[in-house]
Amino acid sequence: MRADRHKDQSACNSGNGAGLGFGLFCAAALMALPALAHHSYAAYDVNQTLTLKGTVETFQWSNPHSTFTLVLEADGRSEPIRWNIITSSPAILKRFGWRQDSLKSGDRVSVVCNPVTDGSHAGRLHAVVLLDTGQVLKTALSAEAHSKID
């Protein structure tokens, strides 16, 4: 009887080994999900760069991407146009000298960005110039936009 019990335990242990392998596989798959969840910038036209001048309405210093709303002056239109601008995470922006208060509501700015391909009012930021001080806030894309910053 003792040999039978040992035989049964041996069968269970081999099953546990398979279960452990499956568990490790699941853990590895779950750890990879954040990489899969990160979206691409395919929605932005990387072959087109716009320079927009306006006033910062809001600035969100947050992960995974900081964003701000830029209000363009009406220029004969009945309503001002709001652009949603996306940039890098705070950790990356800090490498370029940005701070949480780098942009404030009411700041007059010139923005260089790639517009979205669907024609809506949104863009991926290259650089910002604070018009009242001349300070340039760069991003990882600034090298490409350097010659286009006013």
LINUR-V949882 format. One record per backbone hydrogen bond with DSSP energy under -0.5 kcal/mol. CO is the residue of the C=O (numbers start at 1). NH is the residue of the N-H. E is the energy in kcal/mol with one decimal. If there is no record, write none. Layout:
BEGIN
CO_NH_E / CO_NH_E
END
This chain:
BEGIN
1_5_-2.3 / 2_6_-2.2 / 3_7_-2.2 / 4_8_-2.3 / 5_9_-2.4 / 6_10_-2.1 / 7_11_-1.8 / 8_12_-2.0 / 9_13_-2.6 / 10_14_-1.9 / 11_15_-1.5 / 12_16_-2.3 / 13_17_-1.9 / 14_18_-1.5 / 15_19_-2.3 / 16_20_-2.8 / 17_21_-2.2 / 18_22_-2.3 / 19_23_-2.6 / 20_24_-2.5 / 21_25_-2.2 / 22_26_-2.5 / 23_27_-2.4 / 24_28_-2.5 / 25_29_-2.3 / 26_30_-2.4 / 27_31_-2.0 / 28_32_-1.2 / 29_33_-0.7 / 30_33_-0.7 / 32_35_-0.7 / 32_36_-1.6 / 33_37_-2.6 / 34_38_-1.2 / 41_44_-2.0 / 43_117_-3.1 / 44_46_-1.2 / 45_48_-1.5 / 50_52_-0.5 / 50_113_-2.3 / 52_111_-3.3 / 53_73_-0.5 / 54_109_-2.8 / 55_71_-3.0 / 56_106_-3.3 / 58_69_-1.9 / 59_61_-0.6 / 60_62_-1.2 / 60_67_-1.8 / 66_87_-2.5 / 67_60_-3.5 / 68_70_-0.5 / 68_85_-3.1 / 69_57_-3.2 / 69_58_-0.9 / 70_72_-0.6 / 70_83_-3.1 / 71_55_-2.4 / 72_81_-0.9 / 74_77_-2.3 / 81_72_-3.3 / 83_70_-2.8 / 83_85_-0.6 / 84_123_-2.1 / 85_68_-2.2 / 86_125_-2.9 / 88_66_-2.5 / 89_93_-2.7 / 90_94_-2.5 / 91_95_-0.8 / 92_95_-0.7 / 92_96_-0.6 / 93_96_-1.4 / 93_98_-2.1 / 94_97_-1.8 / 96_138_-0.5 / 99_102_-2.1 / 104_107_-2.4 / 107_56_-2.8 / 107_109_-0.5 / 108_131_-2.3 / 108_132_-0.6 / 109_54_-2.3 / 110_129_-2.7 / 111_52_-2.8 / 111_113_-0.5 / 112_126_-3.2 / 112_127_-1.4 / 113_50_-3.1 / 113_115_-0.5 / 114_124_-2.6 / 115_45_-3.2 / 116_119_-0.9 / 120_122_-1.7 / 121_84_-2.2 / 122_116_-1.8 / 123_86_-2.8 / 123_125_-0.6 / 124_114_-2.2 / 126_139_-0.9 / 127_112_-2.6 / 128_130_-0.5 / 128_137_-3.4 / 129_110_-2.1 / 129_131_-0.8 / 130_133_-0.7 / 130_134_-3.4 / 135_130_-3.0 / 135_137_-0.5 / 136_138_-0.7 / 137_128_-2.2 / 139_142_-1.8 / 141_144_-0.8 / 141_145_-1.1 / 142_146_-1.6 / 145_148_-2.5 / 145_149_-0.7 / 146_149_-1.0
END
